């Protein structure tokens, strides 16, 4: 319960946020006998343990506790950055069938440990220093990457590891994902064991030709430099090739995917024993599923899709026992189910002005699938059963809000993670027999429990008439007109305005409301899950449409919510930091104050895959890049600007902010800077979070509030956490 009014900076910086300690990374064991998940053992802990729920006895227990690590490896630090993982302890685990009972793999102090529902995890000898370990299905062997090469380790330690690849060196690795694949396509893996254990598919990633970006660490007596291979827009990408090797050792068979296979976005083994790879060309206008034969080395094109702008990756793809696949496509303008026959013929199954956001289950025996979709409202997610043959939809979940669902391998059990603006995520285990429902983890926290007021839904029109959805936090006290803070992200592949707990438990927004501010969040054109045309509004013109939509949002607040037109601020992080800068620079009469976190300042300084997907190659769209650069609009940038940036950010480099400050000085503009010496793109640690929220909120108050409202806890350092 939040029992202090107004909210203190310490409460705002505390993590995890209220109601966000529930089960995560839920999985069913291969035999559908256990449900497992990660959760802290105490609500105040940030360390995750592995829990198991026995579906037969309906009892739960801790299967594995957090390893006692002195420090994380550089690889693990960057893995957590790519996955935006803020927790400590066990942050990943894997189930396999095993020979007698299911087994799981978890990290331990020096390597990896093997456990089961009836045995405590035991350290695997010869796993020390390994990365990205995976178990063979029988639980007798372990594959991992060590020193850049793939090795197979016998679990019982009866023989030395088998080294499957040779020749790794700095910048040339086997079995690891490169930065672009992990960050921009979500492919965190670099090798895949065939279910029967006969072969391992692998990626060779070569980044030796990419100019390293220097990242300076200042946490010691003398600075050190991290050389990070970062492909800037318009420059060479990592060179990745796909191969397969027998798991007992032998020659690698490399597959020829053609000259346009620039990005290897997804790799998976199919039920027929072939390897499927989803690859895209450099422009990302052409998507291609190719099947590879591990015996002959031959390749076969299964499906292709081409568009004039860019192709989004499928929500999910499930390969079927007949050699076909069930996936999604946006060819109709909205993301819908697509069936691909073994001969490559494609058939759209669902249709309408709504979006499939996930395929959660495919039951081939019943010729049906389970999907999550944005019906009846793009701000919600519901579970539907789909008849694959006819496309008939049957809605399964009916409570408004956001549902996330997972189904057991035997299709008998399913998990419903349900949240709304008014209650935190609640995880319910459900059976095909609808009478049985079991709460997993703690009961949901409600807004009333915490004395928080959920935001109001807002709908307004863009300048072309397109409906925009927003959330308004309205103060109950204070004299109108109110100062307004517009909180933004605004970039592609993100949707913030959904019927989910995160909106309500945004304690910075709640704090500002308690201080008499209005806070407004609007998903502008370019954001996700409203159809391809809605997202493509930003194509080749970053920094234009999204600014106009946020200007319309601010004008709406002035007209309908008593916002003071002379006291409007804007803030955001990452793309939201960029949008903050562009809104201030191109609409300075609207946005007088801004706080930009980790902002891109010029997309010619960002990475290849993300930027070129939406903006095209710099040589093809020089005018678009010029207009999208903050440096092209510095003459209008207001003085009341605070930049917050991690010095060792390897995603949006600190270099962006330094260059902006340097250019600003030349224009007579000197933004304030809060540098975070030990932070990457996602700031971590209680003290860092405290410092950020305090500086950001005080800056907004100072510049937007004529008579700053304070409290005893606002005394500098009064509620500073001590460790």
C-alpha positions as CSV (number, residue, x, y, z in Angstrom):
1,X,0.0,0.0,0.0
2,X,1.2,3.5,-0.9
3,X,0.6,5.2,2.4
4,X,2.4,8.6,2.0
5,X,0.8,11.6,0.3
6,X,2.2,13.1,-1.7
7,X,4.2,10.2,-3.2
8,X,7.9,10.4,-2.3
9,X,10.8,10.0,-4.7
10,X,11.8,6.9,-2.8
11,X,8.5,5.3,-3.4
12,X,8.6,6.2,-7.0
13,X,12.1,4.7,-7.4
14,X,11.3,1.5,-5.5
15,X,11.4,-1.5,-7.8
16,X,9.6,-3.7,-8.6
17,X,6.6,-1.5,-8.8
18,X,3.5,-2.4,-6.7
19,X,1.6,-5.3,-8.2
20,X,4.5,-6.3,-10.6
21,X,6.0,-9.1,-8.6
22,X,3.8,-11.9,-10.0
23,X,4.9,-15.0,-11.9
24,X,6.8,-14.5,-15.1
25,X,8.3,-16.7,-17.8
26,X,5.7,-19.3,-17.2
27,X,6.3,-22.7,-18.9
28,X,4.7,-26.1,-18.9
29,X,6.9,-29.1,-18.6
30,X,7.1,-31.3,-21.8
31,X,4.8,-33.9,-20.2
32,X,2.3,-31.2,-19.2
33,X,2.7,-32.4,-15.6
34,X,4.2,-29.2,-14.1
35,X,3.7,-25.5,-14.5
36,X,6.9,-23.5,-13.8
37,X,7.6,-19.9,-13.4
38,X,10.0,-17.3,-12.1
39,X,9.1,-15.2,-9.0
40,X,10.8,-13.7,-6.0
41,X,10.5,-15.6,-2.7
42,X,9.7,-12.3,-1.0
43,X,7.7,-9.4,-2.4
44,X,10.5,-7.0,-1.6
45,X,13.2,-9.1,-3.3
46,X,14.5,-8.4,-6.8
47,X,16.0,-12.0,-7.1
48,X,14.0,-14.6,-9.0
49,X,13.7,-18.2,-8.0
50,X,12.3,-21.0,-10.1
51,X,8.9,-22.3,-8.8
52,X,7.0,-25.4,-9.9
53,X,3.3,-26.2,-9.6
54,X,2.4,-29.9,-9.7
55,X,-0.7,-30.2,-11.9
56,X,-1.5,-33.6,-10.4
57,X,-1.3,-32.8,-6.7
58,X,-2.1,-29.1,-7.1
59,X,0.8,-28.2,-4.9
60,X,3.8,-25.9,-5.5
61,X,7.4,-25.7,-4.4
62,X,10.6,-24.0,-5.2
63,X,12.6,-25.9,-7.8
64,X,15.8,-23.8,-7.8
65,X,17.0,-20.8,-5.9
66,X,19.1,-17.9,-7.3
67,X,22.8,-18.5,-7.8
68,X,25.2,-16.5,-5.7
69,X,27.1,-14.6,-8.4
70,X,29.9,-12.2,-7.5
71,X,29.3,-10.4,-10.8
72,X,27.7,-10.9,-14.1
73,X,29.7,-11.7,-17.2
74,X,29.8,-9.1,-20.0
75,X,27.8,-11.5,-22.2
76,X,25.1,-11.9,-19.5
77,X,24.9,-8.1,-18.9
78,X,24.3,-7.5,-22.6
79,X,21.9,-10.4,-22.9
80,X,19.8,-8.8,-20.2
81,X,20.0,-5.5,-22.0
82,X,18.7,-7.0,-25.2
83,X,15.8,-8.5,-23.3
84,X,15.1,-5.4,-21.2
85,X,15.6,-7.7,-18.2
86,X,15.8,-5.8,-14.8
87,X,15.5,-8.7,-12.4
88,X,18.4,-10.6,-10.7
89,X,18.7,-14.2,-9.8
90,X,17.4,-16.9,-12.2
91,X,16.4,-15.0,-15.4
92,X,16.2,-17.9,-17.8
93,X,15.6,-21.7,-17.7
94,X,14.9,-24.6,-20.0
95,X,12.8,-27.7,-19.8
96,X,13.4,-31.0,-21.6
97,X,11.6,-34.3,-21.6
98,X,14.4,-36.4,-20.0
99,X,14.5,-40.2,-20.0
100,X,12.4,-40.8,-16.9
101,X,11.0,-37.4,-15.9
102,X,11.2,-33.8,-17.2
103,X,14.4,-32.0,-16.4
104,X,15.3,-28.3,-16.3
105,X,18.5,-26.3,-16.8
106,X,19.3,-23.3,-14.7
107,X,22.4,-21.1,-14.3
108,X,24.5,-21.6,-11.2
109,X,27.5,-19.9,-9.6
110,X,30.1,-21.0,-12.2
111,X,28.1,-22.6,-15.1
112,X,24.9,-24.5,-15.2
113,X,23.0,-27.0,-13.1
114,X,20.5,-29.8,-14.0
115,X,17.4,-30.5,-11.9
116,X,14.0,-32.1,-12.0
117,X,10.8,-31.8,-10.0
118,X,12.1,-34.5,-7.6
119,X,15.8,-33.7,-7.5
120,X,17.6,-30.5,-6.5
121,X,19.8,-28.9,-9.3
122,X,23.3,-30.4,-9.5
123,X,26.2,-28.6,-11.1
124,X,27.2,-29.9,-14.5
125,X,30.9,-30.5,-14.6
126,X,32.7,-28.9,-17.6
127,X,29.9,-26.2,-18.0
128,X,32.1,-23.6,-16.4
129,X,32.3,-20.4,-18.4
130,X,29.8,-21.6,-20.9
131,X,27.2,-19.3,-22.6
132,X,23.7,-19.9,-23.9
133,X,23.6,-23.5,-22.8
134,X,20.8,-25.9,-24.0
135,X,20.0,-29.5,-23.1
136,X,19.5,-32.3,-25.5
137,X,16.0,-33.8,-25.1
138,X,17.1,-36.9,-23.3
139,X,18.9,-34.7,-20.7
140,X,22.2,-36.6,-21.1
141,X,24.1,-33.9,-23.0
142,X,24.6,-30.2,-22.9
143,X,25.5,-27.9,-25.7
144,X,27.0,-24.5,-25.0
145,X,29.3,-21.8,-26.4
146,X,32.7,-21.4,-24.9
147,X,35.5,-19.2,-26.2
148,X,33.3,-18.5,-29.3
149,X,32.9,-22.2,-30.3
150,X,30.1,-24.7,-29.8
151,X,30.8,-27.6,-27.5
152,X,28.8,-30.6,-26.4
153,X,29.3,-31.7,-22.8
154,X,28.2,-35.1,-21.4
155,X,26.1,-34.5,-18.3
156,X,27.8,-37.3,-16.3
157,X,31.3,-36.0,-17.0
158,X,32.4,-39.3,-18.5
159,X,34.2,-37.8,-21.4
160,X,35.7,-34.4,-22.4
161,X,33.6,-31.9,-24.3
162,X,33.3,-32.4,-28.1
163,X,34.3,-29.2,-29.8
164,X,32.0,-28.8,-32.9
165,X,33.4,-25.6,-34.4
166,X,36.9,-24.3,-34.8
167,X,38.4,-20.9,-35.6
168,X,36.6,-18.5,-33.3
169,X,38.4,-15.3,-32.6
170,X,37.5,-11.8,-31.5
171,X,34.7,-10.7,-33.8
172,X,34.1,-14.2,-35.2
173,X,31.9,-16.5,-33.2
174,X,29.9,-19.6,-33.6
175,X,26.5,-20.1,-31.9
176,X,26.1,-16.6,-30.5
177,X,23.7,-13.9,-31.7
178,X,25.1,-10.7,-33.0
179,X,23.9,-7.3,-31.7
180,X,21.6,-6.5,-34.7
181,X,19.8,-9.9,-34.7
182,X,19.2,-9.7,-30.9
183,X,18.3,-6.1,-30.6
184,X,16.3,-5.5,-33.8
185,X,14.9,-8.9,-34.6
186,X,14.6,-10.5,-31.2
187,X,16.8,-13.5,-32.2
188,X,18.7,-14.1,-29.0
189,X,20.0,-17.5,-29.9
190,X,22.8,-18.6,-32.2
191,X,22.4,-22.4,-32.3
192,X,19.5,-24.9,-32.2
193,X,19.5,-28.6,-31.3
194,X,17.3,-30.8,-33.5
195,X,14.7,-32.5,-31.4
196,X,16.1,-35.9,-32.1
197,X,19.6,-34.7,-31.1
198,X,21.3,-35.7,-34.3
199,X,22.2,-32.2,-35.6
200,X,22.9,-28.7,-34.3
201,X,22.1,-25.7,-36.5
202,X,24.4,-22.8,-35.9
203,X,25.1,-19.2,-36.9
204,X,28.6,-18.0,-37.8
205,X,28.6,-14.3,-37.0
206,X,31.5,-12.1,-38.3
207,X,31.8,-8.5,-37.1
208,X,35.5,-8.1,-37.6
209,X,34.9,-5.6,-40.4
210,X,32.6,-3.4,-38.4
211,X,34.3,-0.3,-36.9
212,X,34.1,-0.7,-33.1
213,X,32.3,2.1,-31.2
214,X,34.3,3.2,-28.1
215,X,32.3,3.2,-24.9
216,X,34.1,4.7,-22.0
217,X,33.7,3.1,-18.5
218,X,34.7,5.4,-15.6
219,X,34.0,3.0,-12.7
220,X,37.7,2.5,-11.8
221,X,40.6,4.8,-11.0
222,X,41.5,4.9,-14.7
223,X,38.9,4.8,-17.5
224,X,38.6,1.7,-19.7
225,X,37.2,1.4,-23.2
226,X,34.7,-1.1,-24.4
227,X,35.0,-1.6,-28.1
228,X,31.5,-2.4,-29.3
229,X,30.9,-3.5,-32.9
230,X,28.0,-1.2,-33.9
231,X,26.9,-1.0,-37.5
232,X,25.9,2.6,-38.1
233,X,23.1,3.3,-40.6
234,X,24.3,3.0,-44.2
235,X,27.5,0.9,-43.2
236,X,28.2,-2.8,-43.4
237,X,26.2,-5.3,-41.4
238,X,27.5,-8.3,-39.5
239,X,28.0,-11.2,-41.9
240,X,26.0,-14.2,-40.7
241,X,25.8,-17.6,-42.3
242,X,23.7,-20.6,-41.4
243,X,25.1,-24.1,-41.1
244,X,24.4,-27.5,-39.5
245,X,26.8,-30.0,-37.9
246,X,26.3,-33.5,-36.5
247,X,26.1,-33.3,-32.7
248,X,28.8,-36.0,-32.4
249,X,31.2,-34.0,-34.5
250,X,32.1,-33.7,-38.1
251,X,32.1,-31.2,-41.0
252,X,29.8,-28.2,-41.0
253,X,27.3,-28.0,-43.9
254,X,26.7,-24.4,-44.9
255,X,23.5,-23.4,-46.6
256,X,23.4,-21.0,-49.6
257,X,20.5,-18.7,-48.9
258,X,21.2,-16.4,-51.7
259,X,22.7,-12.8,-51.9
260,X,19.6,-11.1,-50.4
261,X,19.7,-13.0,-47.1
262,X,21.0,-10.0,-45.2
263,X,19.2,-10.6,-41.9
264,X,18.6,-14.1,-40.5
265,X,15.7,-13.2,-38.3
266,X,14.4,-16.6,-37.1
267,X,15.7,-20.2,-37.2
268,X,13.7,-23.3,-36.1
269,X,13.6,-27.1,-36.7
270,X,10.4,-28.4,-38.2
271,X,8.6,-31.6,-37.3
272,X,9.7,-33.1,-40.5
273,X,13.4,-32.7,-39.5
274,X,14.3,-29.9,-41.8
275,X,15.6,-26.5,-40.8
276,X,13.5,-23.4,-41.5
277,X,15.0,-20.0,-41.6
278,X,13.2,-16.6,-42.0
279,X,15.4,-14.1,-43.7
280,X,15.1,-10.6,-45.1
281,X,17.0,-8.5,-47.6
282,X,18.7,-5.3,-46.6
283,X,15.7,-3.1,-47.4
284,X,13.4,-5.4,-45.4
285,X,10.8,-5.2,-48.2
286,X,11.2,-8.9,-48.9
287,X,10.5,-11.7,-46.4
288,X,11.5,-15.3,-47.2
289,X,11.0,-18.6,-45.5
290,X,13.5,-21.2,-46.7
291,X,13.7,-24.9,-45.8
292,X,17.2,-26.5,-45.5
293,X,18.0,-30.2,-45.6
294,X,20.7,-31.1,-43.0
295,X,21.6,-34.3,-44.9
296,X,22.1,-32.9,-48.5
297,X,22.6,-29.3,-47.8
298,X,20.0,-28.4,-50.3
299,X,17.6,-25.4,-49.8
300,X,14.0,-25.0,-50.8
301,X,11.9,-21.9,-50.9
302,X,8.7,-22.3,-48.9
303,X,7.1,-18.8,-48.9
304,X,7.9,-15.3,-49.9
305,X,6.3,-11.9,-49.3
306,X,7.2,-8.5,-50.7
307,X,5.8,-5.1,-50.0
308,X,6.7,-1.5,-51.2
309,X,7.6,-0.2,-47.7
310,X,8.8,-2.8,-45.1
311,X,7.8,-6.2,-43.8
312,X,7.1,-6.7,-40.2
313,X,8.1,-10.1,-38.8
314,X,5.3,-12.5,-38.2
315,X,3.7,-12.5,-34.7
316,X,4.6,-16.2,-34.6
317,X,5.2,-19.1,-36.9
318,X,4.3,-22.7,-36.0
319,X,5.5,-25.5,-38.4
320,X,3.1,-28.4,-38.8
321,X,3.6,-32.1,-39.1
322,X,2.6,-32.2,-42.8
323,X,5.4,-29.7,-43.7
324,X,3.3,-26.6,-43.8
325,X,3.1,-23.8,-41.4
326,X,0.7,-21.5,-39.6
327,X,1.9,-17.9,-39.4
328,X,0.7,-14.3,-39.7
329,X,0.9,-11.7,-42.5
330,X,-0.1,-8.1,-42.9
331,X,-0.8,-8.4,-46.6
332,X,-4.4,-7.4,-46.0
333,X,-3.3,-4.3,-44.1
334,X,-3.9,-5.9,-40.7
335,X,-1.9,-8.8,-39.1
336,X,-3.9,-12.0,-39.7
337,X,-3.5,-15.8,-39.6
338,X,-2.0,-17.3,-42.7
339,X,-1.8,-21.0,-43.5
340,X,1.1,-22.1,-45.7
341,X,0.7,-25.5,-47.4
342,X,3.7,-27.8,-47.8
343,X,3.9,-26.7,-51.5
344,X,4.1,-23.0,-50.5
345,X,0.5,-22.0,-51.3
346,X,-0.8,-19.5,-48.8
347,X,-4.3,-18.9,-47.5
348,X,-5.5,-16.1,-45.2
349,X,-7.6,-17.5,-42.4
350,X,-8.9,-14.5,-40.5
351,X,-9.8,-11.0,-41.7
352,X,-11.1,-7.7,-40.5
353,X,-9.8,-4.3,-39.2
354,X,-8.2,-5.9,-36.1
355,X,-4.8,-7.5,-35.4
356,X,-3.6,-10.9,-34.4
357,X,-0.9,-10.3,-31.8
358,X,0.1,-13.9,-31.0
359,X,-0.5,-17.5,-31.9
360,X,-0.6,-19.2,-28.5
361,X,-1.5,-22.8,-29.5
362,X,-2.1,-25.0,-32.6
363,X,-4.1,-28.2,-32.1
364,X,-3.6,-30.1,-35.4
365,X,-5.8,-33.0,-34.3
366,X,-8.8,-30.6,-33.9
367,X,-7.8,-28.4,-36.8
368,X,-7.8,-25.3,-34.6
369,X,-5.6,-22.6,-33.2
370,X,-5.7,-20.2,-30.3
371,X,-4.8,-16.6,-30.9
372,X,-4.7,-13.3,-29.0
373,X,-6.2,-10.4,-30.9
374,X,-7.2,-6.7,-30.6
375,X,-10.9,-7.5,-30.6
376,X,-13.2,-5.7,-29.8
377,X,-10.9,-2.8,-28.9
378,X,-7.2,-2.2,-29.9
379,X,-6.6,-1.3,-26.2
380,X,-7.5,-4.9,-25.1
381,X,-6.3,-8.4,-25.8
382,X,-8.6,-11.4,-25.9
383,X,-8.2,-15.1,-26.5
384,X,-10.0,-16.6,-29.5
385,X,-10.3,-20.1,-30.8
386,X,-10.0,-20.3,-34.6
387,X,-11.2,-23.0,-36.9
388,X,-8.2,-23.3,-39.3
389,X,-10.3,-24.5,-42.2
390,X,-13.1,-21.9,-42.1
391,X,-11.7,-19.0,-40.0
392,X,-14.6,-19.1,-37.6
393,X,-13.8,-17.2,-34.3
394,X,-14.9,-18.2,-30.9
395,X,-14.1,-15.8,-28.1
396,X,-12.8,-17.5,-24.9
397,X,-11.9,-14.6,-22.6
398,X,-14.6,-12.1,-21.7
399,X,-13.3,-9.9,-18.9
400,X,-12.2,-6.5,-20.3
401,X,-8.5,-5.8,-20.2
402,X,-5.3,-7.4,-21.4
403,X,-5.0,-11.2,-21.5
404,X,-1.8,-13.1,-22.1
405,X,-2.2,-16.8,-22.6
406,X,-0.1,-20.0,-22.7
407,X,-1.3,-23.5,-23.4
408,X,0.1,-26.8,-22.2
409,X,1.6,-29.3,-24.8
410,X,-1.4,-31.7,-24.3
411,X,-3.8,-28.8,-24.8
412,X,-5.6,-29.6,-21.5
413,X,-4.3,-26.6,-19.4
414,X,-3.9,-22.9,-20.1
415,X,-2.6,-19.9,-18.2
416,X,-4.5,-16.6,-18.3
417,X,-2.5,-13.6,-17.2
418,X,-5.1,-10.9,-16.9
419,X,-4.7,-7.2,-16.0
420,X,-6.6,-3.9,-16.3
421,X,-6.2,-0.3,-15.4
422,X,-7.8,-1.2,-12.1
423,X,-5.9,-4.4,-11.1
424,X,-2.4,-5.7,-11.4
425,X,-1.6,-8.9,-13.4
426,X,-3.5,-11.9,-12.0
427,X,-2.3,-15.3,-13.2
428,X,-4.9,-18.1,-13.3
429,X,-4.3,-21.7,-14.2
430,X,-7.3,-23.0,-16.1
431,X,-8.4,-26.4,-17.3
432,X,-10.5,-27.4,-20.3
433,X,-13.0,-28.1,-17.7
434,X,-14.1,-24.5,-17.0
435,X,-15.0,-25.2,-13.4
436,X,-11.4,-25.5,-12.4
437,X,-9.4,-22.3,-12.0
438,X,-6.4,-22.0,-9.7
439,X,-4.7,-18.7,-8.7
440,X,-0.9,-18.9,-9.3
441,X,1.1,-16.5,-7.1
442,X,-0.4,-13.6,-5.2
443,X,-3.8,-12.1,-5.6
444,X,-4.0,-9.0,-7.7
445,X,-3.3,-5.5,-6.3
446,X,-6.0,-3.0,-7.1
447,X,-5.8,0.8,-7.7
448,X,-8.1,1.2,-4.6
449,X,-5.6,-0.8,-2.5
450,X,-2.9,1.7,-3.3
451,X,-5.1,4.9,-3.4
452,X,-4.2,5.4,-7.0
453,X,-6.6,6.8,-9.6
454,X,-6.4,5.1,-13.0
455,X,-6.2,7.5,-16.0
456,X,-9.2,8.3,-18.1
457,X,-9.6,7.0,-21.7
458,X,-9.2,9.8,-24.3
459,X,-10.0,9.7,-28.0
460,X,-9.1,12.5,-30.4
461,X,-8.6,13.0,-34.1
462,X,-5.3,13.5,-36.0
463,X,-5.1,16.1,-38.6
464,X,-6.2,13.6,-41.3
465,X,-9.2,12.4,-39.1
466,X,-7.5,9.2,-37.8
467,X,-8.7,8.3,-34.3
468,X,-5.9,8.5,-31.7
469,X,-6.2,6.8,-28.3
470,X,-4.9,8.4,-25.1
471,X,-4.9,8.2,-21.4
472,X,-5.4,11.3,-19.2
473,X,-4.3,11.6,-15.6
474,X,-6.4,14.4,-14.1
475,X,-5.7,16.1,-10.8
476,X,-8.4,16.3,-8.2
477,X,-7.0,19.5,-6.7
478,X,-5.2,22.6,-7.9
479,X,-6.3,25.7,-9.7
480,X,-7.2,25.5,-13.4
481,X,-5.7,25.9,-15.9
482,X,-3.3,23.2,-14.9
483,X,0.3,22.7,-16.1
484,X,0.4,19.7,-18.5
485,X,3.1,17.1,-19.1
486,X,2.8,15.0,-22.3
487,X,4.5,11.7,-21.8
488,X,5.6,10.1,-25.1
489,X,7.3,7.1,-26.8
490,X,5.9,7.5,-30.3
491,X,8.0,5.1,-32.3
492,X,7.1,2.0,-34.3
493,X,6.5,-1.4,-32.7
494,X,5.2,0.0,-29.4
495,X,1.8,0.6,-27.9
496,X,1.4,2.3,-24.6
497,X,-2.2,3.1,-24.3
498,X,-3.7,-0.3,-23.4
499,X,-6.0,-1.4,-20.6
500,X,-3.1,-2.6,-18.4
501,X,-1.8,-2.0,-14.9
502,X,1.4,-0.3,-16.1
503,X,-0.6,2.8,-16.9
504,X,-2.0,3.1,-13.4
505,X,1.2,2.2,-11.6
506,X,3.2,4.9,-13.4
507,X,4.1,6.6,-10.1
508,X,5.8,9.6,-11.8
509,X,2.5,10.4,-13.5
510,X,0.6,9.9,-10.3
511,X,3.1,12.1,-8.4
512,X,2.6,14.9,-10.9
513,X,-1.1,14.6,-10.7
514,X,-0.9,14.9,-6.9
515,X,1.1,18.1,-7.5
516,X,-1.7,19.6,-9.6
517,X,-0.5,18.6,-13.1
518,X,-2.3,17.0,-15.9
519,X,-0.4,14.1,-17.6
520,X,-1.4,12.9,-21.0
521,X,-0.2,9.9,-23.0
522,X,-1.3,9.4,-26.6
523,X,-0.3,6.7,-29.1
524,X,0.4,8.7,-32.2
525,X,0.3,7.4,-35.8
526,X,3.3,5.1,-36.2
527,X,2.7,3.1,-33.1
528,X,1.7,-0.6,-33.1
529,X,-1.4,-2.8,-33.4
530,X,-3.6,-0.4,-35.3
531,X,-2.9,-1.8,-38.7
532,X,-0.1,-1.4,-41.2
533,X,-1.3,2.0,-42.7
534,X,-1.4,3.5,-39.2
535,X,2.2,2.4,-38.5
536,X,3.5,3.3,-41.9
537,X,2.5,6.9,-41.4
538,X,6.1,7.4,-40.2
539,X,7.7,5.6,-43.2
540,X,10.7,7.7,-44.4
541,X,9.6,10.7,-42.3
542,X,10.5,10.4,-38.7
543,X,10.0,13.5,-36.6
544,X,7.0,14.8,-38.5
545,X,3.7,12.9,-38.2
546,X,4.3,11.9,-34.6
547,X,5.1,15.5,-33.6
548,X,1.9,16.7,-35.3
549,X,-0.2,14.1,-33.4
550,X,1.3,15.1,-30.1
551,X,0.6,18.8,-30.9
552,X,-3.0,17.8,-31.5
553,X,-3.0,16.0,-28.2
554,X,-1.8,19.0,-26.3
555,X,-4.3,21.2,-28.1
556,X,-7.1,18.8,-27.1
557,X,-5.9,19.0,-23.4
558,X,-6.1,22.8,-23.5
559,X,-9.6,22.8,-25.0
560,X,-11.2,19.9,-23.0
561,X,-9.1,19.3,-19.9
562,X,-8.2,22.8,-18.6
563,X,-4.5,22.6,-19.6
564,X,-2.6,25.9,-19.5
565,X,-1.3,26.5,-23.0
566,X,1.7,28.4,-21.6
567,X,2.8,25.6,-19.3
568,X,3.1,22.4,-21.4
569,X,6.1,20.1,-21.0
570,X,7.0,16.9,-22.8
571,X,9.1,13.9,-21.7
572,X,10.1,10.5,-23.0
573,X,12.9,7.9,-23.2
574,X,14.7,6.4,-26.2
575,X,12.5,7.1,-29.2
576,X,10.4,9.1,-26.7
577,X,13.6,11.1,-25.9
578,X,14.0,11.8,-29.7
579,X,10.3,12.8,-30.0
580,X,10.7,15.1,-27.0
581,X,13.6,16.9,-28.8
582,X,11.8,17.1,-32.1
583,X,8.6,18.3,-30.6
584,X,10.4,21.1,-28.7
585,X,12.5,22.0,-31.8
586,X,9.6,22.0,-34.3
587,X,6.7,23.1,-32.1
588,X,8.5,25.4,-29.5
589,X,5.3,27.5,-29.0
590,X,3.5,24.4,-27.8
591,X,6.2,22.5,-25.8
592,X,8.1,25.0,-23.6
593,X,9.9,22.5,-21.3
594,X,11.3,19.0,-22.0
595,X,13.1,16.1,-20.4
596,X,14.7,13.8,-23.0
597,X,16.0,10.4,-21.8
598,X,18.6,8.5,-23.9
599,X,17.6,10.4,-27.1
600,X,18.5,9.6,-30.7
601,X,19.5,13.0,-32.1
602,X,20.3,12.0,-35.6
603,X,19.3,8.7,-37.1
604,X,22.5,8.6,-39.2
605,X,24.1,7.7,-35.9
606,X,21.7,4.8,-35.1
607,X,21.9,1.2,-36.3
608,X,21.3,-0.3,-39.7
609,X,18.4,-2.7,-39.3
610,X,16.0,-0.5,-37.3
611,X,16.7,2.8,-39.0
612,X,16.8,1.5,-42.6
613,X,13.5,-0.5,-42.1
614,X,11.6,2.8,-41.5
615,X,13.8,5.5,-43.1
616,X,15.4,3.6,-46.0
617,X,19.1,3.7,-46.8
618,X,20.6,7.2,-46.2
619,X,21.7,7.4,-49.8
620,X,18.0,6.8,-50.9
621,X,16.4,9.2,-48.5
622,X,18.9,12.0,-47.7
623,X,16.2,14.7,-47.4
624,X,14.2,12.5,-45.0
625,X,17.2,11.9,-42.8
626,X,18.1,15.6,-42.8
627,X,14.6,16.6,-41.7
628,X,14.5,13.9,-39.1
629,X,17.7,15.2,-37.5
630,X,17.4,17.3,-34.4
631,X,20.5,19.2,-35.6
632,X,18.4,20.6,-38.5
633,X,16.1,22.5,-36.1
634,X,18.3,23.8,-33.4
635,X,17.5,27.4,-34.0
636,X,14.1,26.9,-32.4
637,X,15.0,24.6,-29.5
638,X,13.8,26.1,-26.2
639,X,16.3,26.6,-23.4
640,X,14.3,24.7,-20.8
641,X,15.7,21.3,-21.7
642,X,17.1,18.5,-19.6
643,X,18.9,15.5,-21.1
644,X,19.4,12.3,-19.1
645,X,21.7,9.7,-20.7
646,X,23.7,6.6,-19.6
647,X,27.4,7.1,-20.4
648,X,27.9,3.4,-21.3
649,X,24.6,3.1,-23.3
650,X,25.5,0.7,-26.2
651,X,22.2,1.1,-27.9
652,X,21.7,4.9,-28.2
653,X,25.2,6.1,-27.6
654,X,26.0,8.9,-25.2
655,X,27.7,10.4,-28.2
656,X,24.2,11.5,-29.4
657,X,23.7,13.8,-26.4
658,X,27.3,15.1,-26.4
659,X,27.0,16.1,-30.1
660,X,23.7,17.8,-29.4
661,X,25.2,19.8,-26.5
662,X,28.2,20.8,-28.6
663,X,25.9,21.9,-31.5
664,X,23.6,23.7,-29.0
665,X,26.5,25.7,-27.7
666,X,27.2,27.0,-31.2
667,X,23.6,28.1,-31.4
668,X,23.6,29.8,-28.0
669,X,21.5,26.9,-26.4
670,X,23.0,25.0,-23.5
671,X,20.7,22.1,-22.4
672,X,21.1,20.8,-18.9
673,X,22.7,17.3,-18.8
674,X,22.4,14.5,-16.3
675,X,25.0,11.9,-17.2
676,X,24.7,8.4,-15.7
677,X,28.3,7.1,-15.6
678,X,27.5,3.4,-15.0
679,X,24.1,3.1,-16.9
680,X,23.4,1.6,-20.2
681,X,20.1,2.1,-22.1
682,X,18.0,0.7,-19.3
683,X,19.0,2.4,-16.0
684,X,19.3,0.0,-13.1
685,X,19.7,0.2,-9.4
686,X,17.7,2.0,-6.7
687,X,20.0,5.0,-6.3
688,X,20.1,5.6,-10.0
689,X,16.3,5.3,-10.4
690,X,15.9,7.7,-7.4
691,X,18.3,10.2,-8.9
692,X,16.6,10.1,-12.3
693,X,13.0,10.5,-11.0
694,X,14.0,13.3,-8.6
695,X,15.8,15.3,-11.2
696,X,13.2,14.8,-13.9
697,X,10.2,15.6,-11.7
698,X,11.9,18.6,-10.0
699,X,12.9,20.0,-13.4
700,X,9.3,19.8,-14.7
701,X,8.0,21.3,-11.5
702,X,10.5,24.1,-11.5
703,X,9.8,25.1,-15.1
704,X,6.1,24.5,-15.3
705,X,4.7,25.4,-11.9
706,X,4.6,29.0,-10.9
707,X,4.4,28.2,-7.3
708,X,6.0,24.9,-6.7
709,X,4.1,22.6,-4.4
710,X,6.4,20.8,-2.0
711,X,6.5,18.5,1.0
712,X,8.8,17.7,3.8
713,X,10.0,14.6,1.8
714,X,11.1,16.9,-1.0
715,X,14.1,18.1,1.1
716,X,17.2,17.0,-0.9
717,X,18.3,13.6,0.4
718,X,15.4,13.2,2.9
719,X,14.2,9.9,1.5
720,X,17.4,8.9,-0.3
721,X,17.7,5.1,-0.1
722,X,20.7,3.9,1.9
723,X,22.5,0.7,1.1
